[in-house]
Amino acid sequence: MNATQSSATDANRVPRCAERILQDAFAEHQRELMGTLYCMVGNVEDAHDALQETFLKCWKHQGQVHEIKNVRAWIFRIAVNTARDVRQTAWRRKRKSMPSEDMMVATTQASPDAHSEQTEQLGQLRTALRSLREEEQVVFLLRQNGDMTYDEIASAIGVPTGTVKTRMRLAITKLREVLAEA
């Protein structure tokens, strides 16, 4: 094999490797992504749409995957931005949620009482998350589900690290208050 064939083969390997990294990351974090998107957009249909749109956006930029230090954080940042876009579109068309949203809770517990209690707790948490201001919600979800550091979040949303920490503190305080009332 000559040098030209070798460099062509290497060029073909790089995209396949990036494809694999993206596929593995989406497979590993799909549930967390879906939960994050659901919390932000408010219904299953829009969350599914946002998840697909997120994947497409990541796929279009797969050439950047090798330059990214934290692929999970990168995907979650794209997901949060996509959710914002979907939410704005959904608000304009005033889409109503379907009753099947409660069916998306997955559990390994055998007891119907435990499943019911877990479903109720998840519902309370989702309601509490929706009560946050958008800025607080984004910081909370990127920190908790995106596993991003405060510095990474600050860089991603373009605000100082101190502002990110303040928003996180406010989000946690509000969530505690709402969940304590429930």
Long-range contacts (C-beta under 8 A, 24 or more apart in sequence): 14-66, 15-62, 15-63, 17-66, 18-62, 18-63, 18-65, 18-66, 19-62, 21-65, 21-71, 22-55, 22-58, 22-59, 22-62, 22-65, 22-71, 25-71, 25-72, 25-75, 26-55, 26-58, 26-75, 29-72, 29-75, 29-76, 31-106, 32-145, 33-75, 33-76, 33-79, 33-145, 34-104, 35-145, 36-76, 36-79, 36-80, 36-83, 36-141, 36-145, 36-146, 37-79, 37-82, 37-83, 37-86, 38-101, 38-104, 38-126, 39-126, 39-129, 39-130, 39-137, 39-141, 40-80, 40-83, 40-84, 40-87, 40-137, 40-141, 41-83, 41-86, 41-87, 41-90, 42-87, 42-90, 42-97, 42-130, 43-90, 43-95, 43-96, 43-97, 43-98, 43-101, 44-97, 44-98, 44-100, 44-101, 44-104, 45-95, 45-97, 45-98, 46-86, 46-87, 46-90, 46-95, 47-83, 49-86, 50-79, 50-82, 50-83, 50-86, 51-79, 53-82, 53-85, 53-86, 54-78, 54-79, 54-82, 57-82, 70-147, 70-148, 70-152, 72-146, 72-147, 73-142, 73-146, 73-147, 73-148, 73-152, 73-156, 75-146, 76-141, 76-142, 76-145, 76-146, 76-147, 76-148, 77-142, 77-146, 77-148, 77-156, 79-146, 80-138, 80-141, 80-142, 80-146, 84-134, 84-138, 124-178, 124-179, 124-182, 125-175, 125-179, 127-178, 127-182, 128-174, 128-175, 128-178, 128-179, 128-182, 129-175, 131-174, 131-178, 132-171, 132-174, 132-175, 135-167, 136-167, 136-168, 136-170, 136-171, 136-174, 137-171, 139-164, 139-167, 139-168, 139-171, 140-167, 140-168, 140-171, 140-172, 140-175, 143-168
